[in-house]
Amino acid sequence: MNDKTRKNLKSCVIVEWENAGKPNWGKKETIGMCLFVDAELKAEKLVPSPKFCKAIESNNLKYVKTWVLGCHFSWLNPRL
């Protein structure tokens, strides 16, 4: 991933999905990858989505689910 991509959580998740062969992820898998990518970025001292990070830290699963669905990932809920 380039530096610009690493500054955007959604872009990082899309790159991971593409690298995995564009699997048919559902909501559970997509949320899991968002959490994984967020943790990786946090370990690198990058916080591209502070509200998402805060929601994870406070165990606000409703916000996390809403954030993921609001991203309109093409494999999950594409815009028509």
N, C-alpha and C positions, 0 to 999 in steps of 0.2 A: 504494500500500500504506500502511496505517496503521502507527503506531509499534509496536503490539502484534504485527502480522504480521511486521514487519521484525526482530523479536527471535526468530523461529523459522524456521530454514532450510527445513524441510518446508513450512510455510505459504507462504513466498515462492515456492517451486518450484510449488506448486499454483496460486498466482495467475498465474504466468507461463504455465502450461499452459492455464488458463482464458482468459487474454488471447490466446493463440495459437489459440483456437477449439477447444480440447480435442482435439488431434490424438492419433492412435494411436501414442504413443511406445513404443518398446521399451526394453530395459535400457540400451542404448548412448546413446540420446537422453536418457533420464532422468538418467543419470550425467553426461552433458555439461551438461545444464541445472543440475544440482546444483553442478557445478564453476563454471559461469558465475555463478550467483547467489551462491555463496560468495565469489567474487572481487569481485563488485560490493559485497557487504556489507563485505568486508574493506577495500575502498577507502574506504568511509564510516566506517571505524574501528569496525565492528560485527562481533562474533564470536559469533553465536548458537549455534554448535556447535563448541566448541573442539577436541573430539576429532576431528571430521571435518576441521577445518583442519589439525590436526597430522598426520593421516593423509595428507593431500594433500602437505604439505611434506616428509614422509618417503617419499613415493611408495609408500605402503602401499595398493595397489589392492585387496587382499583386504578390508581394512577398509571402504574406500569402497563396494565392491560389496555387502558385507554390510549396511552402514548403509542403502543405498538400498533393498535388498530388505526390510529390517526396517521401513521406513516404511510399507509396504503402500499405496503410491500406488494409487488406484482404477483407473487405466488400466494398471497394470503387474501387480500381484498383489493384487487386492481380497480383503478378508476376506469370507467367506461367512456 
